[in-house]
Amino acid sequence: MIPLCQALSLLPAPETSDAPDCLSIGLEIAGGLQQSWPEDGISTALTLPRSRLELGLTTGKYRGRVAVIGARTGGLDSATGVRGESIVPVLQIAEAAWMGPNITVAAGLIDDPWVATGNADWDLRAAAPILSEAVGWLERSDLGISAAWGAPDQVISALATVTTGEGAQLAERNNGKNTTAMIIARPVPAHPERLAIALLGRDGSRGLDSARDHRAGGRITAAVAPVRLGAEALTAWGIAGDIDRTPLGISAWSEGSLPLDLSVFIRYDQTTEAIDDSTLRTVRGGVTWGSTPMRVILGVEHTDADAQAVAIAGASALAEQTRVYALLSMHPSGAVVLE
């Protein structure tokens, strides 16, 4: 890949001088079949868990980046649809940025640093988002401004954002702003991917009543071929406008490469609500075949919830759910130099 095109990522590139103008494109598509138990509602389904297109243009010290995702209209999530219940493109990222050596300042519809870097570390977004996004404790993007700094040797990076706190899908509900800071340390300069430690803190509010919406978390990832490992913990003070909710979430995952382009993965998520001491546990596992840009993913997911942690409190029939799925996942990316 052209060196400057790496600056289209969340973290800044070490150098920006004498780099060519660059057009970058990234595509993520995953579709497949899943079977769920208990067999209530539509238990056998054809799915499109991932559809995302990202375009970026870098010229000199400036860049623009746009990303859209597919979203189903109508259905269970809305009372109205578009031409029936069509899948339509929804704006996820719309960012203008200035880049200096080791620093990037951006504004617009920007990435959430914890979610964006976590999904990259997990690297199986087609199978599931990371814990914080999966349970709705953090949004993938939000309106705001950001600044990212990275040491030339990549030993440490720092990111800060100021956002509305309502996420990309809601207009701002109060005059307060959410302030987020994240630090990533890589103690092995010669191999920065070998070990990374990240810390997150957010002071925020949400909704018309400016309900508290604070977050704190830590993550550690390691990669020593042929194994990748990761673990994180995230705690919250206030969820979706409910100031009494103070849950704790933990997640751990591993992926190991095998011969013949095969790999196996396993992940465990757990969230615990302090208000009633209820716990939700999810175990995922599976096998993949192929490499960039195409992978086949065969997986299973089992969720076990305490009686108070299910969507309808006390509904024992919803306490355990299992699904198996087969996905064809494509994730190509590339760049061209503009004359």
KOLBALUM-185058 format. One record per residue: residue number from 1; x, y, z of N, C-alpha, C in turn. Coordinates in steps of 0.1 Angstrom, whole numbers, plus 5000, padded with zeros to 4 digits. Last residue first. Layout:
BEGIN
(rec NUM (X Y Z) (X Y Z) (X Y Z)) ...
***
This chain:
BEGIN
(rec 339 (4973 5116 4897) (4983 5125 4890) (4980 5139 4893)) (rec 338 (4970 5096 4926) (4964 5106 4916) (4974 5114 4910)) (rec 337 (4975 5063 4933) (4981 5076 4933) (4974 5084 4922)) (rec 336 (4952 5042 4950) (4958 5046 4938) (4964 5060 4939)) (rec 335 (4945 5014 4971) (4947 5028 4969) (4954 5030 4956)) (rec 334 (4924 4991 4989) (4934 4994 4980) (4935 5009 4979)) (rec 333 (4907 4961 5001) (4910 4975 5002) (4922 4978 4993)) (rec 332 (4882 4936 5009) (4893 4941 5001) (4895 4956 5003)) (rec 331 (4866 4915 5024) (4871 4928 5029) (4884 4932 5021)) (rec 330 (4839 4893 5027) (4849 4899 5018) (4853 4913 5023)) (rec 329 (4826 4863 5038) (4830 4876 5041) (4841 4881 5032)) (rec 328 (4800 4842 5042) (4810 4845 5032) (4814 4860 5034)) (rec 327 (4790 4822 5070) (4792 4835 5063) (4802 4835 5052)) (rec 326 (4768 4804 5089) (4778 4803 5079) (4778 4816 5071)) (rec 325 (4759 4797 5123) (4758 4805 5111) (4770 4801 5101)) (rec 324 (4737 4791 5151) (4749 4787 5142) (4748 4794 5129)) (rec 323 (4727 4802 5183) (4726 4803 5168) (4739 4797 5162)) (rec 322 (4708 4801 5212) (4719 4796 5205) (4717 4798 5190)) (rec 321 (4699 4813 5244) (4697 4813 5230) (4710 4809 5223)) (rec 320 (4682 4814 5275) (4693 4808 5267) (4689 4808 5253)) (rec 319 (4661 4830 5283) (4673 4830 5291) (4685 4824 5284)) (rec 318 (4636 4830 5273) (4646 4838 5266) (4660 4838 5273)) (rec 317 (4621 4815 5290) (4623 4810 5276) (4633 4818 5268)) (rec 316 (4618 4831 5312) (4628 4820 5313) (4631 4815 5299)) (rec 315 (4614 4862 5319) (4610 4853 5308) (4621 4842 5306)) (rec 314 (4624 4880 5337) (4617 4869 5342) (4612 4859 5331)) (rec 313 (4621 4908 5316) (4626 4903 5329) (4617 4891 5333)) (rec 312 (4628 4907 5284) (4616 4907 5292) (4619 4900 5305)) (rec 311 (4655 4904 5278) (4648 4916 5273) (4635 4918 5281)) (rec 310 (4673 4893 5308) (4667 4891 5294) (4659 4903 5291)) (rec 309 (4681 4896 5333) (4690 4902 5323) (4684 4900 5309)) (rec 308 (4667 4883 5352) (4665 4897 5352) (4673 4904 5340)) (rec 307 (4676 4856 5349) (4662 4859 5346) (4660 4874 5345)) (rec 306 (4708 4856 5332) (4700 4855 5344) (4686 4860 5341)) (rec 305 (4716 4840 5301) (4712 4852 5308) (4705 4849 5321)) (rec 304 (4736 4831 5275) (4730 4826 5288) (4728 4838 5297)) (rec 303 (4741 4823 5242) (4739 4834 5252) (4731 4828 5263)) (rec 302 (4764 4812 5217) (4754 4808 5228) (4754 4819 5238)) (rec 301 (4772 4807 5184) (4771 4817 5194) (4760 4812 5204)) (rec 300 (4794 4795 5159) (4783 4792 5168) (4783 4802 5179)) (rec 299 (4804 4795 5124) (4805 4798 5138) (4792 4794 5146)) (rec 298 (4825 4799 5097) (4815 4790 5103) (4815 4791 5118)) (rec 297 (4834 4819 5071) (4833 4819 5086) (4822 4809 5090)) (rec 296 (4857 4825 5046) (4844 4817 5049) (4845 4816 5065)) (rec 295 (4870 4854 5032) (4870 4844 5042) (4857 4838 5043)) (rec 294 (4891 4875 5011) (4879 4866 5012) (4881 4856 5023)) (rec 293 (4915 4889 5005) (4903 4896 5010) (4890 4888 5013)) (rec 292 (4928 4875 5035) (4924 4887 5028) (4925 4885 5013)) (rec 291 (4919 4840 5035) (4926 4851 5040) (4922 4863 5032)) (rec 290 (4904 4808 5045) (4908 4818 5035) (4915 4830 5042)) (rec 289 (4881 4800 5069) (4889 4795 5059) (4892 4806 5049)) (rec 288 (4875 4796 5104) (4875 4804 5092) (4884 4797 5082)) (rec 287 (4854 4785 5130) (4865 4782 5122) (4864 4791 5110)) (rec 286 (4844 4793 5164) (4842 4789 5151) (4855 4787 5143)) (rec 285 (4824 4809 5190) (4835 4801 5185) (4833 4797 5171)) (rec 284 (4813 4827 5219) (4813 4825 5204) (4825 4817 5201)) (rec 283 (4791 4832 5246) (4803 4825 5241) (4802 4823 5226)) (rec 282 (4779 4855 5269) (4779 4850 5255) (4792 4844 5251)) (rec 281 (4759 4863 5297) (4772 4857 5292) (4770 4852 5277)) (rec 280 (4748 4886 5320) (4746 4881 5306) (4759 4876 5301)) (rec 279 (4735 4889 5353) (4746 4887 5344) (4742 4881 5331)) (rec 278 (4725 4911 5379) (4722 4901 5369) (4733 4901 5359)) (rec 277 (4724 4928 5401) (4734 4918 5401) (4731 4907 5390)) (rec 276 (4709 4951 5399) (4702 4939 5403) (4711 4926 5403)) (rec 275 (4729 4971 5395) (4716 4974 5401) (4708 4962 5406)) (rec 274 (4750 4961 5381) (4752 4963 5395) (4738 4965 5402)) (rec 273 (4751 4937 5356) (4744 4949 5361) (4744 4950 5376)) (rec 272 (4776 4925 5336) (4769 4924 5349) (4764 4937 5353)) (rec 271 (4785 4906 5308) (4781 4919 5313) (4773 4917 5326)) (rec 270 (4809 4890 5289) (4801 4890 5301) (4798 4904 5305)) (rec 269 (4821 4869 5263) (4817 4882 5267) (4808 4880 5280)) (rec 268 (4847 4852 5247) (4837 4852 5258) (4834 4866 5262)) (rec 267 (4856 4834 5217) (4855 4847 5224) (4844 4845 5235)) (rec 266 (4877 4819 5193) (4868 4818 5205) (4868 4831 5212)) (rec 265 (4887 4804 5162) (4885 4816 5171) (4876 4812 5182)) (rec 264 (4910 4791 5138) (4899 4789 5148) (4899 4801 5157)) (rec 263 (4917 4788 5103) (4920 4794 5116) (4908 4791 5125)) (rec 262 (4934 4778 5073) (4923 4777 5083) (4927 4784 5095)) (rec 261 (4952 4777 5052) (4945 4789 5054) (4933 4788 5063)) (rec 260 (4966 4753 5057) (4956 4753 5046) (4947 4765 5047)) (rec 259 (4972 4753 5093) (4976 4751 5079) (4964 4752 5070)) (rec 258 (4960 4780 5114) (4962 4766 5111) (4967 4764 5097)) (rec 257 (4960 4805 5139) (4961 4801 5125) (4965 4786 5124)) (rec 256 (4937 4815 5163) (4949 4808 5160) (4949 4803 5146)) (rec 255 (4924 4839 5185) (4924 4833 5171) (4937 4827 5168)) (rec 254 (4905 4849 5213) (4917 4843 5207) (4915 4838 5194)) (rec 253 (4892 4871 5239) (4892 4864 5226) (4905 4859 5222)) (rec 252 (4871 4885 5263) (4884 4879 5260) (4882 4871 5247)) (rec 251 (4855 4911 5282) (4855 4903 5270) (4869 4897 5268)) (rec 250 (4832 4925 5305) (4845 4920 5302) (4844 4911 5289)) (rec 249 (4815 4953 5320) (4816 4943 5309) (4830 4938 5307)) (rec 248 (4792 4965 5343) (4806 4962 5340) (4806 4951 5330)) (rec 247 (4768 4992 5348) (4772 4978 5345) (4788 4977 5343)) (rec 246 (4749 5010 5362) (4764 5010 5363) (4769 4996 5360)) (rec 245 (4720 5028 5360) (4727 5016 5355) (4742 5019 5356)) (rec 244 (4709 5052 5368) (4711 5042 5378) (4718 5029 5373)) (rec 243 (4705 5068 5346) (4716 5071 5355) (4719 5060 5365)) (rec 242 (4696 5062 5315) (4693 5057 5328) (4705 5058 5337)) (rec 241 (4704 5070 5290) (4697 5080 5298) (4693 5075 5312)) (rec 240 (4720 5048 5281) (4708 5052 5274) (4699 5061 5282)) (rec 239 (4734 5044 5313) (4732 5038 5300) (4719 5043 5294)) (rec 238 (4757 5051 5338) (4746 5056 5330) (4746 5050 5316)) (rec 237 (4788 5044 5338) (4779 5051 5347) (4768 5058 5339)) (rec 236 (4805 5014 5330) (4797 5025 5326) (4790 5031 5338)) (rec 235 (4836 4997 5320) (4825 5000 5330) (4818 5013 5326)) (rec 234 (4852 4971 5304) (4846 4984 5303) (4835 4986 5313)) (rec 233 (4881 4953 5294) (4870 4955 5305) (4865 4969 5303)) (rec 232 (4895 4928 5273) (4892 4941 5277) (4881 4941 5287)) (rec 231 (4919 4910 5254) (4910 4910 5265) (4907 4925 5269)) (rec 230 (4934 4888 5229) (4929 4901 5234) (4919 4900 5245)) (rec 229 (4957 4873 5207) (4950 4873 5219) (4945 4887 5222)) (rec 228 (4967 4852 5180) (4963 4865 5185) (4955 4864 5197)) (rec 227 (4992 4829 5169) (4981 4832 5178) (4979 4847 5180)) (rec 226 (5015 4817 5157) (5003 4819 5149) (4990 4823 5157)) (rec 225 (5028 4849 5163) (5023 4839 5153) (5025 4825 5158)) (rec 224 (5015 4868 5187) (5028 4860 5185) (5024 4848 5176)) (rec 223 (5001 4895 5199) (5001 4887 5186) (5015 4881 5185)) (rec 222 (4977 4910 5221) (4990 4904 5218) (4990 4896 5206)) (rec 221 (4961 4936 5240) (4961 4927 5229) (4976 4922 5226)) (rec 220 (4940 4949 5264) (4954 4944 5261) (4953 4934 5250)) (rec 219 (4922 4977 5277) (4923 4966 5267) (4938 4962 5266)) (rec 218 (4898 4994 5298) (4912 4990 5295) (4912 4978 5286)) (rec 217 (4877 5022 5306) (4880 5008 5301) (4895 5006 5299)) (rec 216 (4848 5041 5314) (4862 5038 5316) (4865 5024 5312)) (rec 215 (4823 5066 5309) (4829 5053 5305) (4843 5052 5310)) (rec 214 (4791 5082 5315) (4805 5081 5316) (4810 5067 5313)) (rec 213 (4767 5098 5314) (4770 5088 5304) (4785 5086 5304)) (rec 212 (4739 5114 5331) (4753 5110 5330) (4755 5098 5321)) (rec 211 (4715 5132 5313) (4718 5121 5321) (4733 5117 5320)) (rec 210 (4702 5155 5302) (4717 5155 5304) (4721 5144 5314)) (rec 209 (4676 5152 5295) (4679 5155 5309) (4694 5156 5312)) (rec 208 (4677 5145 5268) (4672 5158 5271) (4675 5162 5286)) (rec 207 (4708 5126 5262) (4694 5129 5263) (4690 5143 5268)) (rec 206 (4738 5124 5281) (4730 5119 5270) (4715 5123 5273)) (rec 205 (4773 5130 5288) (4759 5131 5291) (4751 5127 5279)) (rec 204 (4807 5122 5300) (4796 5125 5290) (4782 5126 5296)) (rec 203 (4840 5114 5299) (4830 5122 5307) (4819 5126 5297)) (rec 202 (4859 5085 5296) (4850 5094 5289) (4841 5101 5300)) (rec 201 (4890 5068 5289) (4881 5075 5299) (4872 5085 5291)) (rec 200 (4910 5039 5284) (4900 5048 5279) (4893 5055 5291)) (rec 199 (4940 5024 5273) (4932 5029 5284) (4922 5039 5279)) (rec 198 (4958 4996 5260) (4950 5008 5258) (4941 5011 5270)) (rec 197 (4986 4980 5249) (4978 4982 5261) (4971 4996 5259)) (rec 196 (5000 4954 5229) (4994 4968 5229) (4985 4969 5242)) (rec 195 (5025 4936 5212) (5018 4938 5225) (5013 4953 5225)) (rec 194 (5032 4932 5185) (5034 4921 5194) (5026 4923 5207)) (rec 193 (5030 4954 5169) (5018 4945 5169) (5020 4935 5180)) (rec 192 (5056 4965 5170) (5045 4972 5177) (5032 4963 5178)) (rec 191 (5085 4955 5172) (5073 4948 5167) (5061 4954 5174)) (rec 190 (5102 4974 5182) (5106 4967 5169) (5094 4959 5163)) (rec 189 (5090 4983 5206) (5091 4991 5194) (5094 4984 5181)) (rec 188 (5069 4971 5227) (5079 4964 5219) (5081 4972 5206)) (rec 187 (5048 4984 5240) (5061 4983 5247) (5072 4977 5239)) (rec 186 (5026 5006 5232) (5032 4994 5225) (5046 4992 5230)) (rec 185 (4996 5021 5244) (5011 5019 5245) (5015 5006 5239)) (rec 184 (4972 5045 5239) (4976 5032 5235) (4991 5031 5236)) (rec 183 (4946 5063 5254) (4961 5062 5253) (4964 5047 5249)) (rec 182 (4919 5086 5251) (4924 5072 5250) (4939 5072 5247)) (rec 181 (4891 5105 5261) (4906 5104 5260) (4910 5089 5260)) (rec 180 (4863 5125 5254) (4869 5111 5255) (4884 5112 5253)) (rec 179 (4835 5142 5263) (4850 5143 5262) (4856 5130 5264)) (rec 178 (4805 5154 5251) (4812 5143 5256) (4827 5144 5253)) (rec 177 (4787 5184 5261) (4796 5176 5252) (4803 5165 5259)) (rec 176 (4755 5198 5266) (4767 5193 5271) (4774 5185 5260)) (rec 175 (4730 5205 5258) (4741 5214 5254) (4754 5209 5259)) (rec 174 (4711 5178 5243) (4714 5187 5254) (4727 5195 5250)) (rec 173 (4708 5162 5220) (4696 5164 5229) (4699 5174 5240)) (rec 172 (4716 5161 5186) (4720 5164 5200) (4708 5168 5208)) (rec 171 (4701 5134 5168) (4705 5148 5169) (4709 5150 5183)) (rec 170 (4713 5100 5162) (4704 5110 5169) (4710 5124 5169)) (rec 169 (4732 5084 5149) (4718 5083 5145) (4708 5093 5152)) (rec 168 (4757 5087 5160) (4755 5092 5146) (4740 5092 5142)) (rec 167 (4755 5099 5194) (4758 5090 5184) (4754 5095 5170)) (rec 166 (4753 5117 5214) (4741 5111 5210) (4743 5100 5200)) (rec 165 (4776 5131 5220) (4772 5121 5229) (4760 5113 5225)) (rec 164 (4789 5150 5204) (4776 5153 5210) (4772 5143 5221)) (rec 163 (4825 5152 5214) (4814 5148 5205) (4800 5152 5212)) (rec 162 (4859 5153 5212) (4847 5160 5218) (4836 5158 5209)) (rec 161 (4886 5131 5218) (4875 5135 5210) (4866 5144 5218)) (rec 160 (4920 5120 5214) (4910 5127 5222) (4899 5132 5213)) (rec 159 (4947 5097 5218) (4936 5102 5210) (4926 5109 5219)) (rec 158 (4981 5087 5215) (4971 5094 5223) (4960 5099 5214)) (rec 157 (5005 5062 5215) (4996 5070 5208) (4986 5076 5217)) (rec 156 (5038 5049 5217) (5026 5054 5224) (5018 5062 5214)) (rec 155 (5056 5037 5199) (5055 5032 5213) (5043 5037 5220)) (rec 154 (5061 5046 5173) (5048 5039 5176) (5047 5033 5190)) (rec 153 (5081 5063 5168) (5085 5048 5170) (5073 5040 5173)) (rec 152 (5069 5088 5168) (5075 5083 5156) (5078 5068 5157)) (rec 151 (5037 5087 5186) (5052 5088 5186) (5058 5082 5173)) (rec 150 (5008 5103 5175) (5015 5091 5177) (5030 5093 5177)) (rec 149 (4976 5117 5182) (4990 5119 5181) (4997 5105 5183)) (rec 148 (4946 5131 5172) (4953 5119 5174) (4968 5122 5173)) (rec 147 (4915 5147 5179) (4929 5149 5177) (4936 5136 5180)) (rec 146 (4882 5156 5167) (4892 5147 5173) (4906 5151 5170)) (rec 145 (4848 5165 5170) (4861 5168 5166) (4871 5159 5173)) (rec 144 (4815 5154 5159) (4825 5160 5168) (4838 5163 5162)) (rec 143 (4790 5129 5159) (4794 5142 5154) (4804 5148 5164)) (rec 142 (4802 5095 5159) (4794 5106 5165) (4799 5119 5158)) (rec 141 (4802 5058 5158) (4806 5072 5153) (4797 5082 5159)) (rec 140 (4794 5036 5173) (4805 5035 5163) (4811 5048 5159)) (rec 139 (4788 5041 5208) (4784 5042 5194) (4796 5041 5185)) (rec 138 (4786 5020 5236) (4793 5030 5229) (4788 5029 5214)) (rec 137 (4767 5002 5245) (4773 5011 5255) (4781 5022 5249)) (rec 136 (4756 4981 5230) (4751 4995 5229) (4756 5004 5239)) (rec 135 (4766 4956 5229) (4756 4958 5239) (4751 4973 5239)) (rec 134 (4784 4959 5207) (4773 4948 5206) (4762 4951 5217)) (rec 133 (4801 4979 5215) (4792 4981 5204) (4781 4971 5204)) (rec 132 (4815 4965 5236) (4809 4978 5238) (4799 4982 5227)) (rec 131 (4824 4940 5223) (4814 4940 5234) (4807 4954 5235)) (rec 130 (4827 4943 5187) (4832 4941 5200) (4821 4944 5210)) (rec 129 (4804 4926 5164) (4812 4937 5169) (4818 4934 5182)) (rec 128 (4807 4894 5147) (4801 4902 5157) (4810 4915 5160)) (rec 127 (4815 4886 5121) (4809 4876 5130) (4801 4883 5142)) (rec 126 (4826 4908 5110) (4815 4902 5103) (4807 4892 5112)) (rec 125 (4848 4914 5126) (4836 4922 5127) (4824 4916 5120)) (rec 124 (4872 4902 5134) (4861 4894 5129) (4848 4901 5131)) (rec 123 (4891 4918 5147) (4893 4914 5133) (4883 4904 5127)) (rec 122 (4900 4929 5171) (4892 4916 5171) (4892 4910 5157)) (rec 121 (4913 4952 5162) (4920 4942 5170) (4913 4929 5170)) (rec 120 (4891 4965 5150) (4903 4962 5142) (4912 4951 5149)) (rec 119 (4874 4969 5171) (4870 4960 5160) (4882 4956 5151)) (rec 118 (4890 4987 5186) (4887 4974 5191) (4882 4964 5180)) (rec 117 (4892 5010 5171) (4904 5002 5173) (4901 4988 5178)) (rec 116 (4864 5017 5172) (4871 5015 5159) (4884 5007 5161)) (rec 115 (4858 5019 5199) (4851 5009 5191) (4859 5006 5178)) (rec 114 (4876 5039 5208) (4875 5026 5214) (4869 5015 5205)) (rec 113 (4870 5062 5191) (4884 5055 5191) (4884 5041 5197)) (rec 112 (4845 5066 5169) (4847 5064 5183) (4860 5056 5184)) (rec 111 (4851 5087 5140) (4851 5074 5147) (4851 5076 5162)) (rec 110 (4828 5114 5131) (4841 5108 5133) (4840 5095 5141)) (rec 109 (4816 5138 5112) (4811 5125 5117) (4823 5116 5119)) (rec 108 (4838 5165 5120) (4826 5159 5112) (4820 5147 5120)) (rec 107 (4873 5166 5120) (4860 5171 5124) (4850 5166 5115)) (rec 106 (4907 5161 5131) (4896 5158 5123) (4883 5164 5128)) (rec 105 (4942 5160 5130) (4931 5167 5136) (4919 5166 5126)) (rec 104 (4970 5141 5137) (4959 5143 5128) (4948 5150 5136)) (rec 103 (5006 5137 5138) (4993 5142 5144) (4983 5143 5133)) (rec 102 (5030 5130 5126) (5026 5123 5138) (5013 5128 5144)) (rec 101 (5031 5159 5108) (5039 5147 5112) (5035 5142 5125)) (rec 100 (4995 5165 5102) (5009 5169 5103) (5018 5157 5107)) (rec 99 (4965 5168 5085) (4975 5159 5090) (4989 5166 5090)) (rec 98 (4931 5175 5089) (4944 5180 5087) (4955 5171 5093)) (rec 97 (4900 5163 5076) (4911 5162 5085) (4923 5170 5080)) (rec 96 (4865 5155 5077) (4876 5163 5071) (4887 5164 5081)) (rec 95 (4843 5128 5074) (4853 5134 5082) (4862 5143 5073)) (rec 94 (4819 5109 5080) (4820 5120 5071) (4830 5129 5077)) (rec 93 (4806 5077 5086) (4817 5086 5087) (4816 5096 5076)) (rec 92 (4780 5067 5080) (4786 5064 5093) (4798 5073 5096)) (rec 91 (4749 5070 5064) (4762 5076 5066) (4768 5073 5080)) (rec 90 (4735 5042 5049) (4734 5052 5061) (4748 5057 5063)) (rec 89 (4717 5028 5022) (4729 5033 5028) (4727 5044 5039)) (rec 88 (4690 5004 5029) (4695 5017 5024) (4709 5020 5029)) (rec 87 (4668 4979 5022) (4681 4982 5028) (4687 4994 5021)) (rec 86 (4633 4984 5024) (4645 4983 5017) (4657 4985 5026)) (rec 85 (4606 4977 5028) (4615 4976 5039) (4629 4975 5033)) (rec 84 (4589 4999 5009) (4587 4987 5016) (4596 4986 5028)) (rec 83 (4604 5024 5004) (4600 5014 4994) (4598 5000 4999)) (rec 82 (4614 5023 5037) (4617 5030 5024) (4614 5020 5013)) (rec 81 (4592 5023 5066) (4603 5019 5058) (4605 5027 5045)) (rec 80 (4582 5027 5100) (4581 5031 5086) (4593 5026 5079)) (rec 79 (4587 5020 5126) (4573 5019 5121) (4572 5021 5106)) (rec 78 (4616 4999 5133) (4610 5012 5129) (4595 5010 5124)) (rec 77 (4626 4974 5138) (4632 4986 5144) (4626 4999 5141)) (rec 76 (4614 4954 5124) (4612 4954 5139) (4617 4966 5145)) (rec 75 (4606 4971 5094) (4608 4958 5101) (4606 4960 5116)) (rec 74 (4623 5000 5083) (4610 4993 5087) (4614 4981 5096)) (rec 73 (4654 4993 5067) (4643 5002 5071) (4631 4994 5075)) (rec 72 (4686 4982 5073) (4672 4978 5070) (4663 4988 5075)) (rec 71 (4716 4996 5061) (4706 4994 5072) (4692 4991 5067)) (rec 70 (4750 4996 5053) (4737 4992 5049) (4728 4990 5061)) (rec 69 (4771 5025 5056) (4768 5011 5059) (4754 5008 5055)) (rec 68 (4798 5045 5044) (4784 5042 5045) (4782 5028 5049)) (rec 67 (4822 5070 5049) (4819 5056 5050) (4804 5055 5051)) (rec 66 (4848 5092 5038) (4833 5090 5039) (4831 5075 5040)) (rec 65 (4872 5117 5042) (4869 5103 5044) (4854 5102 5046)) (rec 64 (4899 5138 5032) (4884 5136 5034) (4881 5121 5034)) (rec 63 (4928 5155 5042) (4921 5143 5037) (4906 5145 5040)) (rec 62 (4959 5173 5038) (4945 5172 5040) (4939 5159 5035)) (rec 61 (4985 5178 5030) (4983 5176 5045) (4968 5175 5048)) (rec 60 (4981 5164 4999) (4990 5171 5008) (4988 5168 5022)) (rec 59 (4952 5147 5000) (4960 5156 4991) (4968 5165 5000)) (rec 58 (4932 5118 5000) (4943 5126 5007) (4951 5134 4997)) (rec 57 (4901 5104 5004) (4910 5112 4994) (4920 5120 5003)) (rec 56 (4883 5074 5007) (4892 5085 5013) (4900 5092 5002)) (rec 55 (4855 5054 5014) (4863 5061 5004) (4871 5073 5011)) (rec 54 (4840 5024 5023) (4847 5036 5027) (4856 5041 5016)) (rec 53 (4811 5005 5029) (4820 5011 5019) (4826 5023 5024)) (rec 52 (4797 4976 5042) (4803 4989 5045) (4812 4993 5033)) (rec 51 (4779 4953 5057) (4779 4959 5044) (4784 4974 5046)) (rec 50 (4771 4924 5076) (4782 4935 5073) (4781 4940 5059)) (rec 49 (4751 4906 5077) (4756 4912 5090) (4766 4923 5088)) (rec 48 (4726 4896 5063) (4736 4905 5058) (4742 4913 5070)) (rec 47 (4711 4864 5061) (4715 4876 5068) (4725 4884 5060)) (rec 46 (4683 4843 5063) (4694 4847 5054) (4698 4861 5059)) (rec 45 (4673 4821 5090) (4673 4834 5083) (4685 4836 5074)) (rec 44 (4652 4805 5111) (4661 4803 5100) (4661 4815 5091)) (rec 43 (4634 4817 5128) (4646 4810 5134) (4656 4807 5123)) (rec 42 (4613 4840 5133) (4620 4835 5121) (4633 4830 5126)) (rec 41 (4596 4830 5163) (4597 4839 5152) (4604 4833 5140)) (rec 40 (4616 4805 5179) (4605 4814 5180) (4607 4825 5169)) (rec 39 (4632 4781 5186) (4627 4785 5173) (4614 4793 5174)) (rec 38 (4658 4791 5209) (4646 4784 5205) (4640 4789 5192)) (rec 37 (4680 4789 5180) (4671 4782 5189) (4670 4790 5202)) (rec 36 (4686 4796 5145) (4686 4800 5159) (4677 4791 5167)) (rec 35 (4708 4797 5118) (4697 4790 5124) (4698 4793 5139)) (rec 34 (4718 4816 5089) (4719 4813 5103) (4706 4805 5108)) (rec 33 (4738 4825 5061) (4727 4817 5066) (4729 4814 5081)) (rec 32 (4751 4855 5046) (4751 4841 5049) (4738 4836 5054)) (rec 31 (4776 4880 5040) (4763 4875 5039) (4763 4860 5042)) (rec 30 (4795 4909 5041) (4794 4895 5046) (4779 4891 5046)) (rec 29 (4819 4933 5031) (4806 4926 5028) (4806 4912 5034)) (rec 28 (4836 4962 5029) (4834 4950 5038) (4820 4945 5035)) (rec 27 (4861 4980 5013) (4848 4974 5011) (4847 4962 5021)) (rec 26 (4879 5010 5006) (4877 4998 5014) (4863 4993 5014)) (rec 25 (4901 5031 4989) (4888 5025 4990) (4889 5012 4998)) (rec 24 (4918 5062 4983) (4917 5049 4990) (4903 5044 4990)) (rec 23 (4939 5082 4965) (4925 5078 4966) (4925 5064 4971)) (rec 22 (4963 5107 4970) (4959 5093 4971) (4944 5092 4972)) (rec 21 (4992 5126 4961) (4978 5125 4964) (4973 5111 4962)) (rec 20 (5023 5115 4977) (5014 5118 4965) (5000 5119 4970)) (rec 19 (5045 5132 5000) (5036 5120 4997) (5027 5124 4985)) (rec 18 (5062 5151 5011) (5065 5145 4998) (5057 5133 4995)) (rec 17 (5053 5143 5045) (5060 5151 5035) (5062 5144 5023)) (rec 16 (5044 5128 5066) (5034 5132 5056) (5040 5140 5044)) (rec 15 (5050 5101 5089) (5055 5112 5080) (5044 5115 5070)) (rec 14 (5035 5084 5106) (5047 5090 5111) (5052 5102 5102)) (rec 13 (4999 5089 5106) (5011 5083 5100) (5023 5091 5105)) (rec 12 (4976 5085 5134) (4983 5092 5124) (4995 5085 5118)) (rec 11 (4948 5062 5135) (4960 5067 5141) (4968 5074 5130)) (rec 10 (4927 5055 5118) (4924 5063 5129) (4937 5070 5135)) (rec 9 (4938 5056 5083) (4934 5049 5096) (4932 5060 5107)) (rec 8 (4949 5071 5064) (4934 5071 5064) (4929 5063 5076)) (rec 7 (4976 5068 5065) (4971 5079 5073) (4955 5079 5073)) (rec 6 (4981 5049 5046) (4980 5044 5060) (4974 5055 5069)) (rec 5 (4986 5064 5024) (4973 5058 5025) (4971 5052 5039)) (rec 4 (5013 5069 5024) (5004 5079 5029) (4990 5074 5031)) (rec 3 (5025 5045 5012) (5027 5049 5026) (5016 5059 5031)) (rec 2 (5004 5023 4994) (5012 5036 4993) (5013 5041 5008)) (rec 1 (5008 4988 5000) (5000 5000 5000) (5009 5012 5000)) 
***
